[in-house]
Amino acid sequence: MGDLPDARSHAEDTSPLRIAMLSYKGNPFCGGQGVYVRHLSRELARLGHRVEVFGAQPYPVLDDVPGVTLTPLPSLDLYRQPDPFRTPPREEYRDLVDLLEVATMWTAGFPEPLTFSLRARRRLSAMRRVFDVVHDNQTLGYGLLGLERFGLPLVTTVHHPITVDRRLDLEAAAPHGWKKQLSVRRWYGFARMQARVARRLPSIVTVSEHSAAQIRDEFGVRPERIHTVPIGADTRIFHPDAARTAPVPGRIVTTSSADVPLKGLVHLVRALAKVSACRPDAHLVVIAKQPAKDGPVAAAIADHGLADRIEFRTGISDEDLGDLLRSAEVACVPSLYEGFSLPAAEAMASGTALVATTGGAIPEVAGPDGETCLAVPPGDPDALADALGRVLDDPALRGRLAEAGRQRVLRRFTWEAAARGTVEQYRRRIAAARGPRALRRPAASAGSPGPAGSTGSAGSRTEKAPTC
């Protein structure tokens, strides 16, 4: 695995970079990929670089800061509400890529990574002198291959291999029979393409050492091509503020996609049932839309009679989320797996005590059990209930975990640090692809032409959804 970026490398290379950032899933309020694009593009611009984000529907929502622009690269938007899996009318088709997109959907596959990469390649091949580097955010489509032949050095972020999601979804589908499992396998058909592309990419950035190891093992990427750059919390929003928000007795807060198996919400619901037996004030606020009526989370809520103890909130701003985290006596990350865990970092930055599982890379973020969090095995409602009960019943423990957790985030996991580490990887790739002289071009003047587009603005949050 690649080491964390060495701040001394390319220290003399300080000229502003012109960055093309690709995001086939861009909404920052319904998935980690959109959050990554929004915060990283903002911090890159604050460091003096210029970022043009190319995105498909639902389009990325970007912070309104100088140096960040959005260029739509529209798909046919086949999964939009209220008509998902729609077949577009004839007049919407523009080219063969559109036909490929519809044909893949008709055969129960997920076309967006491939078709977005083909559209991005076509657009970028005509912009060879506009950008210094292309940063792909986990598209991993065949269209990305060969971009460097156009003079476009390529860095790709892989948050974690999609094969992890596929494996957990197949396990969840097993009780429903072979037809359901076959449907899951077909939906994840693009995973084979992503593994093939990843093996051929020159530079992969990931967000944790655990993800780096999985990219190596599951995608077969050579370790020297993988570089770890942790992401983080926006500490200007997520911070303690006793004057603004007081903790509500018994409140547990989690950010979790209700019906995504790897997020583990069903186990937290079962844990809440046990905690409630001893703590009449225990209640849960979930940052997510309502679960499907026929899904496992809704069934668990009904089985345990918890409808009046669980509230689902969606469409809230970052500021509202910060207030909500500060209002909790304990935050919980019940996931079976995470490639990083932004919810853990945001809760800790807010000064809220954390209970988290040891799934995937969560321990890299949450830190040692008993010091910066209470850690439990994934998928274990009893252990989760015990840990939640301990934190709710012990104000001294809550205070100690909260303070230690916040200091850990401030030292290790901020978006500014993520942007600086990512720039280091850009410069390394540019040097390898073009030679060191390319890094010493004159800085662009204020009146120089650059990427054009429309700047987005921040909006509201929900959880990860397949259409985002």
C-alpha positions as a printed NumPy array, in Angstrom:
array([[  0.   ,   0.   ,   0.   ],
       [  1.137,   3.535,  -0.672],
       [  2.242,   5.554,   2.322],
       [  0.497,   8.642,   3.562],
       [  1.648,  11.635,   1.508],
       [  5.051,  13.003,   2.463],
       [  4.633,  16.752,   2.925],
       [  8.249,  17.279,   1.822],
       [  7.696,  15.712,  -1.617],
       [  7.362,  18.26 ,  -4.43 ],
       [  7.54 ,  21.012,  -1.792],
       [  8.754,  23.455,  -4.435],
       [  5.642,  22.886,  -6.565],
       [  3.21 ,  25.543,  -5.399],
       [  1.581,  26.709,  -8.641],
       [ -2.229,  26.517,  -8.754],
       [ -3.591,  23.409, -10.425],
       [ -6.495,  23.158, -12.853],
       [ -8.469,  20.07 , -11.781],
       [-11.227,  18.204, -13.59 ],
       [-13.212,  16.245, -11.003],
       [-15.535,  13.477, -12.206],
       [-18.543,  12.316, -10.195],
       [-21.195,  10.043, -11.682],
       [-23.042,  10.083,  -8.311],
       [-22.956,  13.645,  -7.125],
       [-25.678,  14.504,  -4.617],
       [-23.881,  15.214,  -1.306],
       [-27.04 ,  14.677,   0.714],
       [-27.678,  11.068,  -0.265],
       [-24.315,   9.359,  -0.226],
       [-20.662,   9.569,   0.723],
       [-19.398,  10.108,  -2.833],
       [-21.306,  13.379,  -3.142],
       [-20.114,  14.523,   0.278],
       [-16.54 ,  13.854,  -0.832],
       [-16.874,  15.922,  -4.014],
       [-18.546,  18.828,  -2.266],
       [-16.082,  19.205,   0.598],
       [-12.916,  18.313,  -1.274],
       [-13.641,  20.705,  -4.157],
       [-14.265,  23.528,  -1.684],
       [-11.033,  22.951,   0.223],
       [ -8.997,  22.584,  -2.965],
       [-10.307,  25.975,  -4.092],
       [ -9.449,  27.51 ,  -0.723],
       [ -5.883,  26.316,  -1.258],
       [ -5.823,  28.31 ,  -4.501],
       [ -6.612,  25.614,  -7.067],
       [ -9.391,  25.669,  -9.681],
       [-11.839,  22.78 ,  -9.792],
       [-14.352,  22.027, -12.509],
       [-16.712,  19.253, -11.421],
       [-18.275,  17.156, -14.178],
       [-21.36 ,  15.365, -12.869],
       [-24.482,  13.51 , -13.89 ],
       [-27.937,  13.499, -12.321],
       [-28.626,  14.037,  -9.528],
       [-26.078,  16.78 , -10.089],
       [-23.421,  17.569,  -7.503],
       [-24.342,  20.351,  -5.091],
       [-21.258,  22.454,  -4.55 ],
       [-20.413,  25.178,  -2.079],
       [-20.504,  28.69 ,  -3.524],
       [-16.792,  29.52 ,  -3.365],
       [-14.522,  31.106,  -5.998],
       [-12.668,  28.529,  -8.056],
       [-15.323,  25.771,  -8.043],
       [-17.649,  25.309, -11.004],
       [-20.085,  22.64 , -12.134],
       [-20.399,  21.321, -15.686],
       [-23.388,  18.992, -16.167],
       [-22.64 ,  15.799, -18.063],
       [-26.207,  14.503, -18.267],
       [-27.286,  10.9  , -18.428],
       [-30.811,   9.799, -19.328],
       [-31.582,   9.867, -15.595],
       [-33.264,   6.476, -15.713],
       [-33.684,   6.092, -11.947],
       [-35.211,   9.438, -11.076],
       [-38.296,   9.688,  -8.906],
       [-41.216,   9.329,  -9.244],
       [-40.564,   7.111, -12.301],
       [-37.503,   4.933, -11.652],
       [-36.471,   2.415, -14.325],
       [-38.254,   4.498, -16.935],
       [-37.875,   3.979, -20.689],
       [-37.284,   7.397, -22.268],
       [-39.238,   8.521, -25.325],
       [-37.424,   8.44 , -28.664],
       [-36.673,  12.163, -28.717],
       [-34.462,  11.902, -25.608],
       [-31.885,   9.658, -27.284],
       [-28.779,  11.539, -28.429],
       [-26.218,   8.888, -29.359],
       [-25.109,   5.271, -28.986],
       [-24.093,   5.816, -25.35 ],
       [-27.721,   6.596, -24.544],
       [-28.804,   3.369, -26.24 ],
       [-26.229,   1.442, -24.22 ],
       [-27.526,   3.022, -21.018],
       [-31.121,   1.958, -21.69 ],
       [-30.177,  -1.515, -22.918],
       [-28.173,  -2.189, -19.753],
       [-31.096,  -1.082, -17.587],
       [-33.495,  -3.296, -19.601],
       [-31.299,  -6.294, -18.769],
       [-31.369,  -5.415, -15.021],
       [-27.84 ,  -4.008, -14.937],
       [-26.6  ,  -0.682, -13.593],
       [-25.143,   1.336, -16.505],
       [-24.127,   4.652, -14.979],
       [-20.41 ,   4.057, -14.205],
       [-19.73 ,   2.879, -17.76 ],
       [-21.848,   5.397, -19.632],
       [-20.661,   8.335, -17.517],
       [-17.032,   7.363, -18.147],
       [-17.652,   7.271, -21.909],
       [-19.26 ,  10.723, -21.863],
       [-16.444,  12.094, -19.682],
       [-13.784,  10.691, -22.02 ],
       [-15.464,  12.284, -25.018],
       [-15.676,  15.673, -23.296],
       [-12.174,  15.651, -21.804],
       [-10.449,  14.47 , -24.978],
       [-11.419,  17.828, -26.482],
       [-10.015,  19.741, -23.466],
       [ -6.433,  18.482, -23.398],
       [ -4.84 ,  21.825, -22.542],
       [ -7.48 ,  23.013, -20.085],
       [ -6.614,  20.784, -17.105],
       [ -3.461,  19.705, -15.312],
       [ -5.034,  16.597, -13.777],
       [ -8.246,  14.582, -13.851],
       [ -9.608,  13.271, -10.55 ],
       [-12.164,  10.492, -10.909],
       [-14.409,   9.787,  -7.928],
       [-14.956,   6.015,  -8.115],
       [-16.483,   5.851, -11.593],
       [-13.937,   3.224, -12.645],
       [-15.468,   2.913, -16.115],
       [-13.744,   1.759, -19.28 ],
       [-13.909,   5.288, -20.697],
       [-11.217,   6.426, -18.257],
       [ -8.599,   4.149, -19.751],
       [ -6.295,   5.983, -22.106],
       [ -6.964,   9.488, -20.766],
       [ -3.272,   9.945, -20.113],
       [ -2.617,   9.455, -23.834],
       [ -4.526,  12.721, -24.265],
       [ -2.087,  14.431, -21.893],
       [ -4.439,  14.203, -18.909],
       [ -2.788,  12.688, -15.805],
       [ -5.368,  10.647, -13.886],
       [ -5.895,  10.09 , -10.168],
       [ -8.844,   7.984,  -9.02 ],
       [-10.459,   7.8  ,  -5.595],
       [-11.848,   4.423,  -4.544],
       [-13.666,   4.724,  -1.227],
       [-13.924,   0.952,  -0.967],
       [-14.403,  -1.879,  -3.464],
       [-18.039,  -2.229,  -4.53 ],
       [-17.559,  -5.994,  -4.161],
       [-18.028,  -5.49 ,  -0.414],
       [-21.525,  -4.059,  -0.974],
       [-22.307,  -6.872,  -3.402],
       [-21.29 ,  -9.562,  -0.924],
       [-23.38 ,  -8.107,   1.911],
       [-26.396,  -7.569,  -0.354],
       [-26.164, -11.17 ,  -1.55 ],
       [-26.125, -12.381,   2.057],
       [-29.212, -10.282,   2.778],
       [-30.912, -11.647,  -0.37 ],
       [-30.201, -15.306,   0.41 ],
       [-33.35 , -15.903,   2.529],
       [-35.48 , -14.592,  -0.35 ],
       [-34.411, -17.256,  -2.838],
       [-32.336, -17.6  ,  -5.966],
       [-34.298, -15.107,  -8.048],
       [-33.517, -12.295,  -5.63 ],
       [-29.859, -13.314,  -5.524],
       [-29.719, -13.42 ,  -9.329],
       [-31.186,  -9.919,  -9.458],
       [-28.517,  -8.64 ,  -7.036],
       [-25.743, -10.266,  -9.064],
       [-26.977,  -8.672, -12.259],
       [-27.301,  -5.228, -10.655],
       [-23.69 ,  -5.444,  -9.516],
       [-22.481,  -6.588, -12.92 ],
       [-20.453,  -3.379, -13.223],
       [-18.201,  -4.57 , -10.361],
       [-16.239,  -6.746, -12.804],
       [-15.547,  -3.692, -14.97 ],
       [-14.485,  -1.636, -11.965],
       [-11.98 ,  -4.281, -10.881],
       [-10.509,  -4.509, -14.387],
       [-10.191,  -0.746, -14.694],
       [ -8.724,  -0.356, -11.203],
       [ -5.936,  -2.81 , -12.032],
       [ -4.917,  -0.645, -15.001],
       [ -5.05 ,   2.757, -13.337],
       [ -1.759,   4.483, -12.514],
       [ -2.723,   6.056,  -9.169],
       [ -5.508,   5.224,  -6.721],
       [ -6.304,   7.298,  -3.646],
       [ -8.367,   5.784,  -0.865],
       [ -9.563,   7.002,   2.494],
       [ -8.292,   4.374,   4.939],
       [ -5.689,   1.662,   5.294],
       [ -8.457,  -0.913,   5.568],
       [ -9.867,   0.162,   2.217],
       [ -6.375,   0.12 ,   0.727],
       [ -5.945,  -3.506,   1.772],
       [ -9.337,  -4.449,   0.317],
       [ -8.61 ,  -2.681,  -2.973],
       [ -5.427,  -4.696,  -3.183],
       [ -7.085,  -7.993,  -2.287],
       [-10.453,  -7.711,  -4.046],
       [ -9.548,  -5.636,  -7.096],
       [ -6.026,  -6.98 ,  -7.477],
       [ -4.373,  -3.547,  -7.582],
       [ -0.629,  -3.437,  -7.019],
       [  0.12 ,  -1.983,  -3.56 ],
       [  2.518,   0.685,  -4.819],
       [ -0.309,   2.26 ,  -6.831],
       [ -2.54 ,   2.766,  -3.776],
       [ -2.183,   5.86 ,  -1.578],
       [ -4.132,   6.583,   1.604],
       [ -5.443,  10.111,   2.184],
       [ -7.999,  10.198,   5.044],
       [-10.994,  12.496,   4.769],
       [-12.667,  14.274,   7.66 ],
       [-15.288,  16.457,   9.259],
       [-16.012,  20.116,   8.6  ],
       [-15.023,  21.374,  12.028],
       [-16.518,  24.81 ,  11.362],
       [-19.943,  23.145,  11.478],
       [-19.334,  20.095,  13.659],
       [-18.083,  21.381,  17.   ],
       [-19.298,  21.606,  20.609],
       [-21.674,  24.484,  21.35 ],
       [-23.38 ,  24.149,  24.718],
       [-24.918,  27.604,  24.4  ],
       [-26.678,  26.61 ,  21.185],
       [-27.713,  22.999,  21.881],
       [-28.148,  21.104,  25.147],
       [-28.119,  17.282,  25.204],
       [-31.534,  15.629,  25.417],
       [-31.644,  12.857,  28.062],
       [-31.708,   9.393,  26.503],
       [-31.166,  10.603,  22.933],
       [-29.206,   8.416,  20.504],
       [-28.465,   9.742,  17.015],
       [-27.301,   7.813,  13.967],
       [-26.806,   8.572,  10.283],
       [-27.699,   5.392,   8.463],
       [-29.356,   4.323,   5.236],
       [-32.425,   2.539,   6.543],
       [-32.64 ,  -0.277,   4.006],
       [-28.976,  -0.797,   3.076],
       [-27.873,  -4.   ,   4.865],
       [-24.252,  -3.01 ,   5.439],
       [-25.349,   0.061,   7.46 ],
       [-26.608,  -2.215,  10.237],
       [-29.603,  -0.126,  11.312],
       [-31.706,  -3.194,  12.037],
       [-29.187,  -4.196,  14.725],
       [-29.395,  -0.76 ,  16.331],
       [-33.189,  -1.036,  16.428],
       [-32.894,  -4.353,  18.258],
       [-30.331,  -2.846,  20.628],
       [-32.679,   0.059,  21.382],
       [-35.356,  -2.433,  22.436],
       [-32.969,  -3.783,  25.094],
       [-31.82 ,  -0.333,  26.249],
       [-35.425,   0.875,  26.541],
       [-36.197,  -1.83 ,  29.058],
       [-33.879,  -0.076,  31.524],
       [-34.02 ,   3.497,  30.246],
       [-37.598,   4.735,  29.711],
       [-36.244,   7.948,  28.139],
       [-34.066,   6.162,  25.553],
       [-34.991,   7.114,  21.999],
       [-33.364,   7.12 ,  18.587],
       [-33.167,   9.796,  15.885],
       [-32.132,   8.428,  12.493],
       [-30.847,  10.731,   9.751],
       [-32.539,   8.863,   6.926],
       [-35.788,   8.637,   5.082],
       [-38.475,   6.286,   6.368],
       [-37.622,   2.615,   5.801],
       [-39.541,   0.538,   3.3  ],
       [-42.733,  -0.835,   4.818],
       [-41.837,  -4.376,   3.802],
       [-38.167,  -4.122,   4.807],
       [-36.293,  -5.586,   7.803],
       [-35.945,  -2.264,   9.662],
       [-39.688,  -1.56 ,   9.576],
       [-40.348,  -5.146,  10.671],
       [-37.946,  -4.833,  13.626],
       [-39.54 ,  -1.555,  14.727],
       [-42.987,  -3.157,  14.635],
       [-41.86 ,  -6.37 ,  16.353],
       [-40.377,  -4.459,  19.293],
       [-43.094,  -1.808,  19.5  ],
       [-40.631,   1.059,  19.007],
       [-42.584,   3.301,  16.657],
       [-42.894,   6.006,  19.334],
       [-39.181,   5.824,  20.226],
       [-37.665,   6.155,  16.741],
       [-37.821,   9.259,  14.593],
       [-36.574,   9.489,  11.   ],
       [-35.417,  12.853,   9.696],
       [-34.475,  13.724,   6.168],
       [-33.764,  16.845,   4.178],
       [-31.796,  18.583,   6.937],
       [-28.872,  20.954,   6.432],
       [-25.36 ,  20.414,   7.76 ],
       [-26.024,  23.053,  10.4  ],
       [-29.148,  21.196,  11.538],
       [-27.2  ,  17.95 ,  11.619],
       [-24.572,  19.601,  13.808],
       [-27.281,  20.735,  16.216],
       [-28.82 ,  17.271,  16.219],
       [-25.51 ,  15.582,  16.998],
       [-24.893,  18.017,  19.852],
       [-28.374,  17.251,  21.19 ],
       [-27.52 ,  13.55 ,  21.59 ],
       [-26.088,  11.945,  24.682],
       [-24.551,   9.341,  22.414],
       [-23.986,   8.958,  18.681],
       [-23.927,   5.493,  17.153],
       [-22.392,   3.968,  14.018],
       [-23.905,   0.452,  13.773],
       [-22.493,  -0.397,  10.316],
       [-21.365,  -3.865,   9.369],
       [-18.772,  -2.209,   7.153],
       [-17.48 ,   1.27 ,   6.323],
       [-14.648,   2.329,   4.057],
       [-14.095,   5.341,   6.341],
       [-17.137,   6.607,   8.31 ],
       [-17.879,  10.294,   8.023],
       [-20.73 ,   9.966,  10.562],
       [-18.2  ,   8.864,  13.18 ],
       [-15.882,  11.785,  12.421],
       [-18.724,  14.312,  12.442],
       [-20.123,  13.04 ,  15.74 ],
       [-16.711,  13.104,  17.395],
       [-15.98 ,  16.594,  16.048],
       [-19.296,  17.743,  17.548],
       [-18.175,  16.675,  21.016],
       [-20.649,  13.786,  21.255],
       [-19.679,  10.458,  22.813],
       [-19.527,   7.667,  20.237],
       [-20.49 ,   4.   ,  20.21 ],
       [-19.35 ,   2.308,  17.005],
       [-18.796,  -1.126,  15.582],
       [-15.441,  -2.43 ,  14.425],
       [-16.729,  -2.975,  10.874],
       [-14.252,  -2.168,   8.114],
       [-12.286,   1.041,   8.638],
       [-14.396,   2.409,  11.495],
       [-11.681,   1.734,  14.135],
       [ -9.225,   3.853,  12.103],
       [-11.572,   6.791,  12.553],
       [-13.175,   6.114,  15.939],
       [ -9.952,   5.108,  17.679],
       [ -9.284,   2.762,  20.609],
       [-12.11 ,   1.202,  22.584],
       [-12.534,   2.91 ,  25.935],
       [-10.413,   5.923,  24.967],
       [-12.168,   7.775,  22.151],
       [-15.249,   5.561,  21.761],
       [-16.837,   2.336,  22.894],
       [-16.282,  -0.292,  20.194],
       [-18.427,  -3.392,  19.632],
       [-18.455,  -6.212,  17.076],
       [-20.613,  -5.557,  13.985],
       [-23.996,  -7.277,  13.831],
       [-24.234,  -7.827,  17.617],
       [-27.326,  -6.102,  19.103],
       [-26.532,  -7.288,  22.643],
       [-23.044,  -5.759,  22.636],
       [-24.44 ,  -2.594,  21.077],
       [-27.112,  -2.34 ,  23.78 ],
       [-24.561,  -2.828,  26.563],
       [-22.302,  -0.089,  25.186],
       [-25.155,   2.363,  24.648],
       [-26.439,   1.705,  28.157],
       [-23.002,   2.33 ,  29.664],
       [-22.639,   5.692,  27.953],
       [-26.198,   6.808,  28.744],
       [-25.795,   5.88 ,  32.423],
       [-22.347,   7.411,  33.011],
       [-21.961,  11.193,  32.522],
       [-18.24 ,  11.056,  33.336],
       [-17.648,   8.413,  30.672],
       [-19.647,  10.466,  28.16 ],
       [-17.575,  13.543,  28.841],
       [-14.257,  11.718,  28.623],
       [-15.103,   9.977,  25.343],
       [-16.496,  13.186,  23.851],
       [-13.381,  15.26 ,  24.561],
       [-10.921,  12.564,  23.482],
       [-12.899,  11.892,  20.312],
       [-12.949,  15.55 ,  19.307],
       [ -9.206,  15.914,  19.809],
       [ -8.625,  12.847,  17.637],
       [-10.587,  14.389,  14.761],
       [ -8.818,  17.738,  15.071],
       [ -5.443,  15.995,  14.886],
       [ -6.219,  13.581,  12.056],
       [ -9.432,  14.073,  10.113],
       [-10.206,  17.476,   8.603],
       [-11.106,  18.397,   5.021],
       [ -8.217,  20.859,   4.767],
       [ -5.76 ,  18.063,   5.561],
       [ -7.533,  15.828,   3.031],
       [ -7.189,  18.503,   0.331],
       [ -3.487,  18.996,   1.015],
       [ -2.857,  15.258,   0.896],
       [ -4.804,  14.955,  -2.352],
       [ -2.831,  17.776,  -3.982],
       [  0.336,  15.888,  -3.084],
       [ -0.989,  12.892,  -5.034],
       [ -1.918,  15.133,  -7.988],
       [  1.603,  16.51 ,  -8.159],
       [  3.159,  13.069,  -7.939],
       [  1.004,  11.838, -10.797],
       [  1.663,  14.901, -12.949],
       [  5.396,  14.498, -12.385],
       [  5.245,  10.825, -13.369],
       [  3.062,  11.408, -16.426],
       [  4.559,  14.603, -17.805],
       [  7.87 ,  15.144, -16.099],
       [  8.795,  17.731, -13.47 ],
       [  8.809,  20.708, -15.849],
       [  5.022,  20.509, -16.178],
       [  4.702,  21.406, -12.51 ],
       [  6.495,  24.719, -12.888],
       [  4.253,  26.553, -15.317],
       [  3.418,  30.17 , -14.373],
       [  0.411,  30.616, -12.106],
       [ -2.768,  31.607, -13.963],
       [ -3.62 ,  35.281, -13.635],
       [ -6.978,  36.422, -12.33 ],
       [ -8.12 ,  37.255, -15.831],
       [ -6.984,  34.003, -17.459],
       [ -9.6  ,  31.793, -19.06 ],
       [-10.427,  28.681, -17.122],
       [-13.148,  26.109, -16.522],
       [-16.639,  27.442, -16.956],
       [-19.889,  26.274, -15.481],
       [-22.531,  27.035, -12.922],
       [-21.763,  27.045,  -9.228],
       [-24.02 ,  25.047,  -6.966],
       [-24.975,  25.764,  -3.389],
       [-25.389,  23.703,  -0.265],
       [-28.693,  22.005,   0.394],
       [-30.104,  19.307,   2.655],
       [-29.111,  15.822,   3.723],
       [-30.619,  12.41 ,   3.402],
       [-29.021,   8.984,   3.341],
       [-27.373,   7.056,   0.553],
       [-29.822,   5.958,  -2.116],
       [-29.334,   3.884,  -5.283],
       [-30.461,   6.786,  -7.483],
       [-27.884,   9.265,  -6.206]])
